[in-house]
Amino acid sequence: REDLERIFRRFERATSARHYAGLGVGLYITRHLVEAHGGRICVASAPGRGTLFVVELPRRPPLGPAAR
């Protein structure tokens, strides 16, 4: 479970940088955008089976400073 939360941190990478390109900010940015819209992002992973990301967003935008 700790590894799944770790992938949402800035500059974190799930695998070695030698094998895949990227900066490790994609999921960090995604989580912040989803939460800014009042939603949430969840992840579930099973070795050998794959990983599932679920993004839930409210039908209406949240009230507050971001709504202005």
Secondary structure, DSSP 4 states (H G I P E B T S, - for coil): -HHHHHTTSTT--SS-TTTS---S-HHHHHHHHHHHTT-EEEEEEETTTEEEEEEE--SSPPSSGGG-
